[in-house]
């Protein structure tokens, strides 16, 4: 995408909903807002309808694509303050995390 593009929410094809929920909800602290769609989970912060949606519609347990394949490599999750960013990162100082499907999540202050 062109530099400066802002996307309000993202949908991820994941291998396992449970592992993705553990990361996005358990580690990053997003809230589950919808789990009523079969094979999908929608999460958000601040009561928004969803910021990160994820699904296993490509097959539960699907293997990781080979390195160099087309697809999402990373995205930026904008948090409201340095304190919120520090809380999400904990002891990790690098500012970027990998989710269970090796998608990079870069936390920045907005």
C-alpha positions in Angstrom: 0.0 0.0 0.0 1.2 3.6 -0.5 3.0 5.2 2.4 0.5 6.9 4.7 -2.4 4.6 4.0 -4.7 4.1 7.0 -6.9 1.0 7.3 -9.6 0.9 10.0 -9.5 -2.8 10.4 -7.9 -5.9 9.1 -9.0 -9.5 8.4 -6.4 -12.3 8.8 -6.5 -15.9 7.5 -5.0 -17.8 10.4 -4.1 -21.5 11.1 -5.7 -21.8 14.5 -8.3 -19.5 16.1 -7.3 -20.6 19.6 -3.6 -19.6 19.1 -4.6 -16.3 17.4 -7.0 -15.5 20.3 -4.2 -16.2 22.8 -2.0 -13.7 21.0 -4.4 -10.9 20.1 -6.5 -11.1 23.2 -4.2 -12.7 25.8 -1.0 -10.9 24.9 -2.1 -7.7 23.2 -5.2 -7.2 25.3 -7.8 -6.8 22.5 -11.4 -7.6 23.4 -13.4 -10.3 21.7 -16.4 -8.6 20.2 -17.9 -11.4 18.0 -17.4 -15.1 18.0 -20.8 -16.0 16.4 -19.5 -16.6 12.9 -18.3 -20.2 12.4 -14.6 -20.3 12.0 -14.1 -16.6 12.8 -13.2 -14.3 15.6 -13.4 -10.5 15.7 -11.5 -8.4 18.2 -11.2 -4.7 19.0 -10.1 -2.1 21.4 -12.2 0.7 22.9 -15.5 -0.8 21.9 -15.0 -0.5 18.1 -16.9 -3.1 16.0 -13.6 -4.8 15.2 -10.0 -3.9 14.5 -8.6 -7.4 13.9 -10.8 -10.1 12.5 -9.4 -13.6 11.9 -10.7 -16.7 10.4 -9.8 -20.3 9.5 -11.9 -20.4 6.4 -8.8 -21.5 4.4 -8.5 -24.6 6.5 -7.9 -25.1 10.2 -4.3 -26.0 10.7 -3.3 -24.8 7.3 0.4 -24.8 6.8 2.4 -21.6 6.6 3.0 -20.3 3.1 6.6 -20.7 1.9 8.9 -17.8 2.4 8.7 -15.3 -0.4 5.0 -16.1 -1.1 2.5 -13.3 -1.7 0.5 -12.2 1.3 0.5 -10.0 4.3 3.9 -9.7 6.0 3.1 -7.2 8.7 0.8 -4.4 9.8 0.9 -1.5 12.3 -1.4 -1.4 15.3 -1.7 2.2 16.5 -2.2 2.6 20.2 -3.2 5.9 21.9 -0.1 6.5 24.1 3.4 5.5 24.9 2.1 4.1 28.2 -0.4 1.9 26.3 2.4 0.8 23.9 4.7 -0.1 26.9 1.9 -2.0 28.6 1.3 -4.1 25.5 5.0 -4.8 24.9 5.8 -5.6 28.5 9.5 -6.4 28.7 9.9 -6.5 24.9 11.5 -3.3 23.7 11.7 -4.0 19.9 8.2 -2.7 19.2 7.3 -5.5 16.8 5.9 -8.9 17.5 5.1 -12.0 15.5 1.7 -13.6 15.8 1.3 -17.4 15.7 1.1 -17.3 11.9 4.4 -15.2 11.6 2.6 -12.0 10.7 4.4 -9.0 12.1 2.5 -6.6 14.4 4.3 -3.3 14.9 2.9 -1.2 17.8 3.1 2.5 17.4 1.7 5.5 19.2 -0.9 7.4 17.4 
